[in-house]
Amino acid sequence: MKKLLFLLLIITCLSASSQRVETVNFSQLQEKILYAEAPLTVFNFWATWCGPCVKEMPHFDELESENSDIKVYFISLDFKQDFNRVEKFLEKRKLNAEVLYLDEKDPDSYMRKVSDDWSGAIPATLFVTDLGKTFFHEKAFTKEELQKTVEKYLN
């Protein structure tokens, strides 16, 4: 019995520490955008091959960990054949924010629905307030820029 309990404890710890990636289509993502669940919900669009994206991810992750008024989603735009690469990337990084893999073949079909200002470049970030106001940035954030931007949108 002790061995079984010990085994269950190990399995629980291992599954809690591994980052899961939820695959969503744009309609499912749009629902999360429309029904933002925090005073400020942040959707950060990224890919494993994007250096500036990878560099800014810890800032977003830290932001969510330090502020209960903020919910962060990392939206992976990696290609379908690179899904395993996304999972391995996340395993190494130990991020806390929720990761969604956007399973859409045609970026032109959803980019303008996220923002008319989105040219398709990443990193790109959509900030959504609990009142439904949206703010879009097609740029990489430094930690300081992100903090100032979030303070502005929370007030």
C-alpha angles and dihedrals in degrees: 000000000000090000091052092050091047091050091049090050092052092048091049092050093048094049092046092053097049118089113235121209118212115207113221137173121224094265090057091047091048089055090055089049093049094047100042108187102208138045084263123019118189125203111193114191112207146143133213091243093055109095097195090048093054092045094055098042096088089055092057092043092050091047092058093044092053100042125051090195091068131074117189127199121187107210111203115212094183117136118268092249089057096057092110088051089056092052092048091047091053093045089059095044099048094209120183100205119094115263123213124188109214105219101199126127099202117053090190089065094063110019096083090045089059093045137337086223095060111110091181097262121133146251091056127162133198117199116198124189123210087252090061097254113145131204122187129201125183098196146080115267128220114215091256094048091050093050092050092046093050093047089052094051095044091055 
